[in-house]
Amino acid sequence: MLKLVIGNKRYSSWSMRPWILMKEFHLPFEEVIVPLYREESKSALLAQSPAGKVPILRDGDMNVWDSLAIVEYFADLYPNLLIWPRERETRAHARALACEMHSGFAALRSECPMNFGRSPRPASLTEAARADADRIGAAWRDALARYNGPFLFGQFGAVDAMFAPVVQRFESYMVPVSDEARHYMHAIKSLASWKEWSLSARSEEWRLPQYERD
């Protein structure tokens, strides 16, 4: 069976991405949680992957780390699943957005760390973080208009998994969004996988002070 090594569900946005994808596409897997930022965390992760970071996918002797690499592994492993759109140009658009999410928006990540236990309340954002949020909102509106929703490319796929943690960030920090973005966020939060992750995250006992700041 596939094994997915993840960090704390309350905080680990990178872990959430392949996890929610696997759940939505009904891929059976064993979940292994390694609490982050403990004395033993690094050695535990290095025992699973040379990168020493979550998430990590184990498929027999195969070891895949990095969330987007894991997504692509599933796209190769299950070519009949609509993990990416079938049409070449649409698939290129989806991959471009996924890669932009994967490598960008550093200010928003830093100022609005994912925290499923945070009570929704507004945060004071820098101009850079507001620009990140505006760019994400514009990308969402464009995709939703082109492909008719409710997800970015019609039905749930890899790009939605990549943006799922942003939905939580926008929600918990009360980042202003358009009506179109709000409807998209509702679609993500209505997923059974989202609800399962959220319930588990809120029940975790671990707390990391650096992510609990106001």
N, C-alpha and C positions, 0 to 999 in steps of 0.2 A: 504493500500500500504506500501511496505517496505520504511523505512526512513534511509538514510545514513548521519550521521553527520561527517563532514570533516573539516580540517583546510585549510589554505591558499593554493591554488593550485600551487602557485609559489614555495612553499617550502616544503609542507607536503608530504614527500615520503610515510609515512605509510598510509595516506589517499588515495593516488593514487592507492595502490595495490588492495583493494576490489572494488574501483570505476571502474577501467579499466576492472576487471573481470566481474562485473555486466553489464557493457556496451557491452562487447564482447559476452556475453551469453544472451543478450537482456532481462535482468531481469528489469522490470519497478520499479522505485524507486523515492522517493522524496529526493532531495539533500538539505542539510542544511549546510551552511558554517558558522563556528565560527572562526573569525580572531584570531590568536594565539598571546600570549604574550602581551595582553592588560590587563588593570586593571580588566575588567569584564570577561575576558576569562575563568578563572578557575571556577568561580561560574556558568557560562553558561554551561560549560561542566559537572560539578558535578550535575547539574540538569538533565542531560541526562544519566550519568553513574557514579557509585561509584569510578571508576578509575580516572575520570576527565581528560581523554586523548582521542584524536582522533586516529583512526576512531571509531565510535559507530554505530552499526546497531540496529534499532528498528523494530521489527516485532510484531505489536500489543503490548501485555504486555511483550513480550520477548525482553531482552536487551543483546546484545552481543558486547563486546569490544575486542580489539586486532585484528589486520589484519588477522593473520593466523586462529584465532578462527572463524572469519567471513567467511573466505574461506571454512573452514570445515563445518560450518553451512549450507552453500549453497550446498556443496557436499551431505550432508544428506537430505536437503530439496528437491533437484532436482537430484535424483540418476540416471536418464536417460541422464543427461548432462555429457559430457566428461570433467568435471572439473579436475579430476585426470585420469591417464591412467587406462584402464580396467584390464590389466594383473597385477597380484599381485606383481611380482618382479619389473616390470617397475614402478608401482605405488609406491613401497617402495623407489626406486631410486629417483623418483620425490619428494617424501615427504622429503627424506634426504636432497636434495638440497634446498628445500624450508625452512626447519628448519635451515640449515646452514646459509642461507641468513638472516633469522629472528633473529638469535642469534649472528651472527659473523660479521667480517669485521669492527670492531670498528674504526680502524685507518682511513680507507677509508671514512667512514661516517663522521668522525670528520674533516678531512682535505678537503673533497670535498662535502660539503653540497649541497643538491639538490637545484638548482635555475634555473628555466626555463627562467629567464630574463638575465642570464649571457651570454655575448658574448663569443663564444668559444676561449679559450686561454690556454696555458699550465700552470700548477701549479708545484711548487717545492714540491715533495712528500717525506716523510720520507721512510726509508727502510721498516717499518711496513706497510705503505699504499701501497707501490709498491708490497709487498708480498701479500696483500689482492687482489690487482688487478690481479696479476699473477694467484692466486688460482681461482678467478672467471673465468678468461679466459680459464684456463685448464678445469674447470668443464663444461663450455660451449662447448668447442671443443669436449670433450668426449661425451656429450649427443648428440650433433649434428651429430657426426660420427656414433653413435649407432643407432639413430632413424631417420636419414636422413632428418632432418630439414623440413621446414625452421625455425620452432620453436624448443625448446629444446627437446620436446618429440613428434615431428612430427607436430601436430596441436596445436594451442594456448590453454593453460590451466593454472591452478593455479600457477605452477612454473614460467611461463613467467610473470604473474602478479606480483609475488614477486620480480622478477629481473628487472621489467620495470624501476624503478627509477635509477637503476645502469646504464642503457643505457644512461639516461640523464647526469648522473655524468661523465661517460666516454666521452660523446660528449662535454660537456661544459668545462671540464678540459683537453681535448685533451689527454686523457690517451692512450698510445700506445696499440693497440690490433692487433690480428692476422687477416688475411683475413676472416677466418671463423667467428670470432667474429663480424667483420665489417658487414658481410652479415646478421648475426642474428640481429644486431642493426638496420639495414635497415628494416628488416621484422617487428620489433616492431614499428619503427617509421612510417611505412606504414599503421598501423592499424587506422581505423576511430576513435576509442576511444582515441588513443594517440593524434591524430590531434586535436580532440575536447578539450581534457584536456590542451594541449599546447596552443591553442588559448585563452582559458579562463585564463590560468595562466599568459600569457603575457599581458593580458588586465587588470589585477588586479592593483588597486592603492596602496594597502598596501605594505609597505617596512619594512623589519626587518634588521637593520644594521648588526647584528651578522651573517647574511647569505649573505650579500652583500660585504663582505671583499674580497680582491683580492686572 
